[in-house]
Amino acid sequence: MTTGGLRATCSNMSKIPSKSEILDWIEQNPTLTAKRDIAKAFGIKGAARIDLKRVLKELEAEGHLEKRKRSYQDPDRLPPVSVLLVTGPDSDGDLFAKPMEWHGEGAEPIVLLIPRESDPALGEGDRILARLTLVKGEDHHYEARLIRRIGSNPKKVLGIFRKAAEGGHIVPIDKGADREWRVGADQTHGAKDGELVEAEQAGPKGRMGSPRARIVERLGDPSAPRAVSLIAIHQHGIPDEFPDEVVAQADAAKPQGLKGREDLRDMPLVTIDPSDARDHDDACYAHADEDPKNEGGHVVWVAIADVAAYVTPGSALDIEARKRGNSTYFPDRVVPMLPDRLSGDLCSLHEGVPRACIAVRMVLDSKGNKIGHTFHRGLMRSPASLHYEEVQDAIDGNPNDRTGPLLEPVLKPLYAAYGALKQARAERQPLELDLPERRIELGDDGKVKSVNFRERLDAHKLIEEFMVLANVAAAETLLKKKTPLLFRIHEEPSPEKLESLRETAQAAGLTLAKGQVLMTSHLNRLLDQAAGTDDAELINLSTLRSLTQAYYGPAHIGHFGLALRSYAHFTSPIRRYADLIVHRALITAHGWGKDGLTPEEIEGLEQTGAHISDTERRSMVAERDTTDRYLAAFLSERVGNEFTGRISGIARFGAFVKLDETGADGLVPMRSLGREYFHHDAEAQTLMGSDTGMMIGIGQRVTVRLAEAVPVTGGIALELLEIEDQKVKQGGGARRSPAGRNPRGKAVKAKRKKDKIKRKVTRTRR
């Protein structure tokens, strides 16, 4: 029965419900467990509430319920996502498991595994992360669906399968691989000759010295979409296998208790993440400040998973995490910095389960300025794991069963605090680039199903602002306590890049202030001038290209883009090693334990910062290459179609175009522009035809035909059909003049200068 249906049924009741009816209600409605919720559900009013209170106290005394502030919860209930130990099949072949964490006083619940056809084979002793559903009237208490198997760590290989009379062999794609892997006839998983496969070691080396392998996944054509991210992982040398010692250490980890921690379990710290998030490393809560001296102010709590409690300096886990530097995200998989036992379980703030955290309590005035903060090492229990869309829907007047009970006590105060933070942000003037983010959605077959641009909701911005605020608090605390740390550093643009941006702005009829200390407000003024015009995307892209790349280091330089003097990364220690360093620094600064920053780490901060800055760039390139290949695969079925876009780059060999529909970048080669010679002006970022005088420059609107899309390389070739609504004459290869010189150089230069001035004047008068 639905929540609404049960409430409607119960609303007609005049008598106090039985204990079993109350327990049934709480099981079916875990987010509606306050006394007033129970009273409302059963239609209890007035003096009858006294009798309800008596029954609830009896249930509490009998151990059926435990009181958490103003709500009641079943202490003998497993969280919806749990780690289970497979205990083996029964006589009927059904597979059962038991929880690895059990906080109840009664007997451990029995869990039945419900396998899907695509699930790997599981056996006794396997540890799994599973999603649980409570069941009634069965011999078991829960049914579980596999999320992923954890703890197993066989050596893996990616390569091309070569079929033979008895099985076959795998030729690894790694350049450094010096031997092939043998595959038995019963271990091929139906793989065909020439297919890209992923395999795991299936036994010791054979007589010929070749390891034996079992194919676990067929990826088909090496150029097919499913293979793209795996190829990128190997191509860029991203470590994707954890050493046995690391996995063993993660498996041996136990949940943290209350010792040495503040009890924050009654605080409704909710996680808000994408709907497909695998882990939850941050949670937040806000309420109005009750201090009469801070009228209209807010108190914001941000709690972050206490990864430092599990990953200690110098341990195998620590060495591997530093080596990886960060997690790497692809459309179809994640290469995590930490093993699943930590990243997907003990360090993930799942709802309904106690988790170790480091939290910061921040006090804001009515205008969103932070006027104080304190850090706490605690134990929390999130009441709900929410996603952005459902939170935004609730605020917009469409709550669901999960967000409805949280709307008034949790969500609205969060948005009230965010409203104040927006005022402070407007005053601070961080850089406000408007560059939509692409989202590639894959189908079950691994092919690109759609390419969309992510919608930017207030729910996204709220979490971003809270995280920025917490990061600032961490940097300020460590500076005040004179504890070394790794800052997130973003320097201002170089004079050369700034001048290039200024010229681009001038060509578009816009202005960028000159001769003064550059501030983000100056760049925002330029972006505001361009907003709503045909040049908006050009100016945003050009501004982005003018910026330096952020990096990690121990020097206190500041963050130009965010307009912040002190900034460090604190909020994502599951996926960034820099954040783990900051957590350890906070532990040392507060004297919370022996798992803080060591003298050896302090001495090597500069080298660590340089290393993890490199791993971050490596991940960015691998992610970008993968996106390019997926887009090329998506477009390969549409060769010959026409698309609209903008010129996004100019080179000697042609012009780059960013397509409107997908955001993919393609090249219009010089040879497709006709037989005339095109002069390349690197300074003005233009190509100009010597015969026709046709000018091709960044930001121009174009229509193109897709000539080629190569998934293996990610390359996309285009033919130029129209530029600024003018047809382009098609012809043969471009004609080059002797020695690469323009035969009509003087005339071209004069016309180019004239057209540039004319373009500027025209756009200024628009």
MARVOVEX-116241 format. One record per residue (C-alpha): x, y, z; residue in one letter. Coordinates in steps of 0.05 Angstrom, whole numbers, padded with zeros to 5 digits, always signed. Layout:
<atoms>
XYZA;...
</atoms>
This chain:
<atoms>
+00000+00000+00000M;+00026+00070-00016T;+00040+00121+00038T;-00019+00163+00016G;-00065+00102+00014G;-00045+00080+00083L;-00055+00150+00110R;-00124+00153+00079A;-00143+00086+00108T;-00117+00103+00176C;-00148+00172+00179S;-00216+00142+00193N;-00192+00105+00254M;-00215+00131+00322S;-00179+00081+00366K;-00105+00078+00384I;-00070+00031+00335P;-00039-00034+00359S;+00036-00041+00369K;+00041-00085+00307S;+00004-00033+00265E;+00052+00021+00289I;+00112-00022+00273L;+00084-00038+00204D;+00075+00037+00191W;+00147+00053+00211I;+00174-00003+00167E;+00135+00021+00107Q;+00149+00095+00119N;+00220+00103+00145P;+00221+00178+00132T;+00155+00191+00170L;+00174+00167+00240T;+00163+00229+00283A;+00107+00223+00334K;+00066+00276+00297R;+00074+00236+00232D;+00048+00173+00266I;-00009+00211+00298A;-00029+00242+00232K;-00026+00175+00196A;-00074+00143+00246F;-00120+00203+00254G;-00102+00213+00327I;-00118+00282+00356K;-00124+00318+00422G;-00120+00278+00486A;-00112+00213+00447A;-00040+00234+00433R;-00024+00218+00506I;-00044+00145+00495D;-00002+00143+00431L;+00058+00170+00469K;+00049+00114+00521R;+00047+00060+00468V;+00110+00088+00434L;+00147+00089+00501K;+00127+00016+00513E;+00153-00004+00444L;+00218+00034+00460E;+00224-00001+00528A;+00212-00069+00495E;+00269-00056+00446G;+00225-00053+00384H;+00240+00021+00372L;+00295+00069+00390E;+00282+00144+00397K;+00325+00191+00355R;+00309+00261+00379K;+00235+00267+00357R;+00230+00206+00313S;+00227+00131+00323Y;+00266+00080+00282Q;+00271+00005+00280D;+00340-00012+00308P;+00339-00080+00275D;+00336-00057+00204R;+00391-00059+00151L;+00407+00003+00109P;+00381+00001+00037P;+00453-00007+00011V;+00495-00057+00050S;+00557-00100+00045V;+00539-00174+00048L;+00578-00239+00055L;+00552-00294+00009V;+00539-00356+00052T;+00526-00403-00005G;+00465-00437-00038P;+00413-00479-00002D;+00388-00547-00025S;+00343-00513-00077D;+00401-00474-00106G;+00379-00406-00079D;+00437-00362-00058L;+00437-00329+00010F;+00479-00277+00046A;+00489-00244+00113K;+00505-00171+00130P;+00576-00151+00145M;+00550-00096+00190E;+00495-00112+00240W;+00475-00062+00293H;+00412-00096+00317G;+00405-00136+00382E;+00366-00193+00351G;+00389-00249+00305A;+00422-00230+00239E;+00370-00223+00183P;+00369-00273+00126I;+00381-00243+00057V;+00362-00277-00008L;+00402-00257-00070L;+00360-00244-00132I;+00410-00250-00191P;+00402-00217-00258R;+00423-00252-00322E;+00482-00203-00330S;+00509-00213-00259D;+00574-00250-00250P;+00573-00318-00217A;+00576-00312-00141L;+00599-00365-00091G;+00608-00376-00017E;+00656-00325+00014G;+00644-00270-00038D;+00634-00200-00011R;+00584-00157-00048I;+00553-00088-00045L;+00478-00097-00054A;+00413-00059-00053R;+00362-00088-00004L;+00286-00093-00004T;+00249-00112+00060L;+00200-00170+00049V;+00143-00199+00090K;+00114-00268+00096G;+00177-00304+00071E;+00230-00348+00103D;+00279-00292+00091H;+00277-00219+00113H;+00308-00183+00054Y;+00318-00192-00020E;+00382-00165-00050A;+00403-00141-00119R;+00478-00141-00134L;+00510-00072-00144I;+00581-00099-00149R;+00626-00152-00122R;+00681-00127-00076I;+00744-00157-00047G;+00762-00202-00105S;+00825-00179-00141N;+00845-00224-00199P;+00897-00196-00248K;+00863-00169-00310K;+00883-00160-00383V;+00852-00122-00441L;+00869-00148-00510G;+00850-00178-00577I;+00825-00250-00576F;+00855-00298-00627R;+00815-00361-00636K;+00850-00429-00640A;+00828-00502-00644A;+00826-00508-00568E;+00805-00441-00540G;+00854-00387-00562G;+00899-00333-00536H;+00896-00259-00519I;+00944-00208-00548V;+00946-00150-00497P;+00938-00080-00524I;+00990-00054-00475D;+01053-00035-00514K;+01097-00060-00456G;+01064-00129-00452A;+01115-00183-00468D;+01071-00245-00471R;+01002-00270-00490E;+00950-00303-00446W;+00922-00372-00460R;+00847-00383-00458V;+00816-00452-00449G;+00760-00476-00494A;+00710-00470-00436D;+00735-00400-00416Q;+00723-00361-00481T;+00654-00333-00462H;+00636-00342-00535G;+00688-00292-00559A;+00701-00288-00634K;+00768-00281-00669D;+00791-00208-00671G;+00745-00183-00615E;+00769-00138-00560L;+00760-00174-00494V;+00772-00163-00420E;+00797-00224-00383A;+00821-00243-00313E;+00874-00292-00292Q;+00844-00361-00284A;+00903-00400-00257G;+00979-00406-00252P;+01024-00404-00312K;+01023-00463-00359G;+01082-00504-00383R;+01099-00452-00437M;+01101-00396-00386G;+01037-00363-00410S;+00986-00345-00357P;+00917-00375-00365R;+00857-00328-00371A;+00782-00329-00367R;+00745-00279-00412I;+00697-00240-00369V;+00671-00190-00420E;+00667-00186-00496R;+00676-00115-00520L;+00669-00133-00594G;+00700-00090-00648D;+00761-00054-00618P;+00733+00010-00649S;+00664+00000-00618A;+00639+00047-00563P;+00644-00003-00506R;+00719-00008-00517A;+00732+00067-00517V;+00743+00081-00443S;+00784+00018-00432L;+00830+00038-00489I;+00837+00107-00459A;+00855+00078-00391I;+00911+00036-00421H;+00933+00090-00470Q;+00944+00142-00416H;+00972+00094-00365G;+00917+00103-00313I;+00925+00049-00259P;+00860+00008-00259D;+00880-00053-00219E;+00892-00051-00144F;+00950-00092-00116P;+00929-00151-00073D;+00958-00118-00010E;+00915-00056-00022V;+00851-00096-00031V;+00867-00139+00030A;+00877-00077+00072Q;+00812-00047+00048A;+00775-00112+00061D;+00802-00115+00132A;+00776-00045+00149A;+00721-00041+00201K;+00668+00012+00211P;+00689+00069+00257Q;+00655+00076+00324G;+00640+00135+00370L;+00707+00133+00406K;+00741+00201+00399G;+00683+00229+00359R;+00623+00274+00369E;+00555+00241+00361D;+00522+00275+00301L;+00475+00218+00285R;+00412+00257+00304D;+00430+00314+00256M;+00392+00306+00189P;+00452+00313+00144L;+00427+00294+00074V;+00468+00277+00013T;+00448+00308-00054I;+00482+00277-00114D;+00469+00258-00187P;+00416+00203-00193S;+00469+00153-00217D;+00520+00169-00163A;+00558+00109-00136R;+00584+00142-00073D;+00565+00199-00027H;+00623+00235+00004D;+00589+00299+00027D;+00525+00315+00066A;+00495+00381+00089C;+00444+00411+00137Y;+00424+00483+00152A;+00380+00520+00200H;+00366+00591+00221A;+00415+00619+00271D;+00381+00627+00339E;+00433+00677+00364D;+00396+00744+00372P;+00461+00780+00353K;+00457+00749+00283N;+00386+00764+00262E;+00369+00733+00195G;+00432+00691+00197G;+00442+00617+00182H;+00481+00559+00208V;+00507+00511+00154V;+00537+00443+00168W;+00577+00406+00116V;+00600+00335+00134A;+00652+00298+00093I;+00670+00224+00095A;+00729+00213+00142D;+00774+00177+00093V;+00836+00193+00135A;+00811+00145+00188A;+00818+00087+00139Y;+00875+00110+00094V;+00934+00124+00140T;+01001+00154+00119P;+01050+00104+00090G;+01000+00047+00086S;+00990+00006+00022A;+00924+00042+00012L;+00958+00109+00019D;+01014+00093-00029I;+00965+00070-00082E;+00918+00129-00071A;+00976+00178-00080R;+00999+00141-00142K;+00930+00149-00174R;+00921+00220-00148G;+00847+00221-00164N;+00789+00180-00191S;+00777+00183-00266T;+00706+00186-00294Y;+00682+00159-00361F;+00611+00153-00389P;+00610+00078-00375D;+00656+00068-00315R;+00697+00099-00259V;+00769+00084-00244V;+00768+00098-00169P;+00824+00125-00125M;+00804+00076-00070L;+00778+00004-00071P;+00703-00007-00071D;+00702-00030+00002R;+00720+00042+00020L;+00695+00085-00038S;+00629+00049-00045G;+00617+00029+00027D;+00654+00050+00090L;+00672+00120+00064C;+00605+00131+00029S;+00552+00167+00070L;+00495+00119+00054H;+00428+00133+00086E;+00410+00099+00150G;+00479+00074+00169V;+00530+00106+00217P;+00590+00135+00181R;+00653+00170+00205A;+00659+00242+00182C;+00696+00308+00190I;+00645+00364+00193A;+00649+00439+00192V;+00597+00484+00225R;+00593+00552+00191M;+00555+00613+00213V;+00531+00662+00160L;+00502+00731+00170D;+00438+00753+00134S;+00479+00772+00072K;+00514+00705+00066G;+00581+00726+00094N;+00616+00673+00136K;+00627+00703+00205I;+00653+00641+00240G;+00665+00566+00234H;+00689+00505+00274T;+00711+00435+00253F;+00687+00371+00286H;+00707+00297+00279R;+00643+00259+00287G;+00597+00200+00272L;+00536+00215+00229M;+00476+00178+00200R;+00444+00208+00139S;+00367+00203+00137P;+00365+00205+00061A;+00408+00200-00001S;+00374+00248-00050L;+00388+00268-00122H;+00388+00338-00151Y;+00325+00332-00193E;+00280+00307-00137E;+00306+00360-00089V;+00292+00415-00141Q;+00223+00385-00155D;+00207+00387-00081A;+00226+00460-00075I;+00187+00476-00138D;+00124+00447-00107G;+00126+00374-00129N;+00154+00333-00070P;+00154+00257-00072N;+00149+00206-00016D;+00223+00216+00000R;+00229+00291-00002T;+00160+00309+00025G;+00176+00295+00098P;+00242+00332+00091L;+00216+00393+00055L;+00202+00438+00115E;+00254+00415+00166P;+00313+00403+00118V;+00306+00426+00046L;+00275+00496+00055K;+00328+00517+00107P;+00382+00494+00058L;+00354+00538+00003Y;+00345+00596+00051A;+00420+00592+00068A;+00436+00586-00006Y;+00395+00649-00019G;+00440+00687+00029A;+00503+00657-00001L;+00482+00682-00070K;+00485+00753-00044Q;+00556+00743-00019A;+00575+00711-00085R;+00548+00770-00124A;+00590+00816-00081E;+00653+00773-00089R;+00645+00767-00165Q;+00677+00699-00181P;+00684+00685-00255L;+00615+00670-00285E;+00629+00630-00348L;+00568+00603-00385D;+00592+00539-00417L;+00541+00482-00418P;+00566+00414-00397E;+00554+00354-00442R;+00524+00290-00417R;+00534+00226-00457I;+00482+00173-00442E;+00498+00101-00462L;+00449+00045-00477G;+00454-00026-00451D;+00495-00044-00512D;+00548+00008-00495G;+00529+00053-00554K;+00514+00126-00546V;+00439+00134-00537K;+00438+00209-00532S;+00481+00270-00523V;+00450+00325-00481N;+00471+00387-00444F;+00464+00382-00369R;+00411+00427-00339E;+00439+00473-00285R;+00390+00471-00227L;+00392+00512-00163D;+00403+00446-00128A;+00469+00439-00164H;+00490+00510-00148K;+00469+00502-00075L;+00516+00443-00065I;+00572+00478-00103E;+00567+00540-00059E;+00566+00499+00006F;+00627+00461-00017M;+00665+00524-00036V;+00648+00553+00033L;+00674+00490+00068A;+00738+00491+00027N;+00751+00563+00046V;+00739+00546+00120A;+00790+00489+00116A;+00843+00534+00086A;+00830+00590+00136E;+00833+00543+00196T;+00899+00512+00174L;+00930+00580+00160L;+00908+00605+00228K;+00936+00543+00262K;+01000+00548+00220K;+00992+00477+00195T;+01023+00462+00126P;+00974+00440+00072L;+00962+00435-00003L;+00925+00495-00031F;+00884+00495-00095R;+00920+00549-00134I;+00893+00586-00194H;+00936+00643-00221E;+00912+00701-00263E;+00920+00699-00339P;+00987+00716-00370S;+00994+00784-00404P;+01000+00749-00472E;+00935+00710-00464K;+00900+00771-00436L;+00921+00812-00497E;+00895+00757-00543S;+00828+00758-00507L;+00826+00834-00512R;+00836+00830-00588E;+00781+00778-00595T;+00735+00823-00555A;+00752+00884-00597Q;+00739+00845-00662A;+00670+00830-00634A;+00657+00903-00617G;+00667+00892-00542L;+00716+00921-00493T;+00761+00893-00438L;+00792+00941-00389A;+00866+00954-00399K;+00921+00984-00356G;+00896+00962-00287Q;+00903+00902-00241V;+00859+00848-00271L;+00800+00824-00230M;+00747+00773-00244T;+00696+00829-00244S;+00730+00857-00307H;+00721+00790-00343L;+00649+00785-00318N;+00635+00853-00348R;+00660+00828-00415L;+00617+00765-00409L;+00557+00808-00392D;+00568+00851-00454Q;+00569+00788-00497A;+00509+00755-00463A;+00450+00745-00511G;+00491+00763-00573T;+00518+00719-00628D;+00587+00726-00597D;+00568+00699-00528A;+00597+00630-00539E;+00659+00658-00572L;+00674+00704-00514I;+00661+00650-00462N;+00707+00601-00498L;+00761+00654-00509S;+00757+00674-00435T;+00765+00601-00414L;+00826+00593-00460R;+00858+00655-00430S;+00858+00625-00361L;+00916+00586-00331T;+00905+00515-00307Q;+00893+00506-00232A;+00942+00463-00193Y;+00960+00439-00123Y;+01018+00467-00082G;+01038+00489-00012P;+01045+00563-00031A;+00990+00610-00008H;+00975+00645-00075I;+00899+00645-00078G;+00847+00625-00129H;+00836+00677-00184F;+00775+00645-00217G;+00736+00640-00151L;+00762+00708-00127A;+00785+00677-00062L;+00849+00692-00023R;+00851+00625+00013S;+00826+00561-00019Y;+00839+00487-00009A;+00804+00423-00030H;+00770+00390+00030F;+00704+00362+00006T;+00721+00301-00037S;+00774+00256-00003P;+00743+00193-00034I;+00764+00217-00104R;+00821+00268-00094R;+00885+00256-00056Y;+00893+00331-00044A;+00831+00330-00001D;+00858+00272+00040L;+00921+00313+00054I;+00877+00371+00079V;+00838+00323+00123H;+00902+00298+00154R;+00925+00370+00165A;+00860+00385+00202L;+00869+00323+00245I;+00939+00346+00263T;+00917+00418+00275A;+00862+00397+00323H;+00900+00340+00357G;+00847+00290+00339W;+00891+00229+00333G;+00954+00196+00305K;+00927+00192+00234D;+00944+00264+00216G;+00997+00294+00172L;+01067+00265+00184T;+01133+00304+00182P;+01153+00264+00120E;+01089+00285+00084E;+01100+00358+00103I;+01170+00355+00075E;+01144+00326+00009G;+01083+00371-00001L;+01112+00406-00061E;+01128+00340-00097Q;+01060+00312-00078T;+01026+00374-00105G;+01064+00369-00171A;+01049+00295-00178H;+00974+00299-00165I;+00969+00360-00211S;+00998+00315-00265D;+00950+00257-00250T;+00892+00306-00253E;+00914+00330-00322R;+00923+00257-00344R;+00852+00242-00324S;+00825+00304-00359M;+00859+00285-00425V;+00835+00212-00420A;+00764+00235-00405E;+00766+00285-00463R;+00794+00233-00512D;+00740+00184-00491T;+00686+00236-00501T;+00713+00252-00570D;+00712+00178-00589R;+00642+00168-00563Y;+00618+00228-00602L;+00653+00205-00665A;+00619+00136-00657A;+00552+00170-00646F;+00560+00213-00709L;+00589+00158-00753S;+00519+00135-00771E;+00501+00205-00795R;+00556+00217-00846V;+00528+00261-00901G;+00481+00299-00855N;+00483+00374-00847E;+00495+00409-00780F;+00500+00480-00754T;+00556+00505-00710G;+00608+00558-00697R;+00681+00566-00716I;+00717+00549-00651S;+00790+00550-00674G;+00835+00568-00732I;+00899+00533-00755A;+00943+00533-00816R;+00912+00468-00840F;+00839+00488-00830G;+00783+00512-00784A;+00753+00477-00724F;+00677+00477-00716V;+00638+00463-00652K;+00571+00431-00671L;+00509+00460-00637D;+00472+00394-00628E;+00525+00353-00593T;+00582+00401-00576G;+00629+00357-00616A;+00689+00390-00649D;+00704+00375-00722G;+00756+00399-00772L;+00743+00434-00838V;+00808+00416-00874P;+00841+00469-00918M;+00835+00423-00978R;+00759+00427-00975S;+00757+00503-00980L;+00767+00507-01055G;+00826+00520-01101R;+00844+00589-01077E;+00901+00603-01029Y;+00881+00619-00957F;+00926+00664-00915H;+00931+00645-00841H;+00935+00703-00792D;+00955+00671-00726A;+00948+00737-00688E;+00878+00753-00713A;+00858+00679-00714Q;+00831+00683-00785T;+00837+00649-00853L;+00827+00694-00914M;+00818+00673-00987G;+00866+00706-01036S;+00816+00706-01094D;+00748+00714-01062T;+00769+00751-00999G;+00727+00703-00958M;+00744+00712-00884M;+00738+00654-00835I;+00744+00673-00762G;+00728+00648-00693I;+00655+00655-00672G;+00624+00656-00742Q;+00561+00616-00753R;+00568+00560-00803V;+00531+00502-00835T;+00572+00441-00849V;+00565+00371-00877R;+00593+00312-00838L;+00645+00280-00884A;+00677+00230-00837E;+00674+00206-00765A;+00726+00156-00740V;+00710+00125-00672P;+00780+00096-00663V;+00814+00164-00664T;+00755+00209-00647G;+00768+00249-00711G;+00711+00285-00745I;+00720+00316-00814A;+00670+00369-00841L;+00655+00404-00906E;+00638+00479-00902L;+00572+00494-00936L;+00552+00563-00909E;+00586+00617-00868I;+00544+00672-00837E;+00486+00650-00882D;+00529+00658-00945Q;+00538+00597-00990K;+00610+00572-00998V;+00632+00551-01067K;+00657+00479-01067Q;+00720+00461-01105G;+00783+00418-01108G;+00844+00422-01064G;+00870+00489-01040A;+00923+00520-01085R;+00988+00537-01052R;+01033+00592-01077S;+01108+00582-01086P;+01149+00581-01022A;+01084+00587-00983G;+01077+00662-00999R;+01012+00696-01016N;+01018+00723-01088P;+00971+00780-01071R;+01000+00793-01002G;+00994+00869-01001K;+00923+00870-01027A;+00902+00816-00978V;+00933+00851-00918K;+00899+00916-00937A;+00831+00883-00946K;+00839+00843-00882R;+00853+00906-00843K;+00795+00942-00875K;+00747+00884-00862D;+00770+00877-00790K;+00755+00951-00777I;+00689+00946-00815K;+00669+00884-00774R;+00686+00919-00709K;+00645+00981-00728V;+00586+00940-00752T;+00583+00898-00689R;+00591+00960-00644T;+00530+00992-00677R;+00485+00931-00669R;
</atoms>
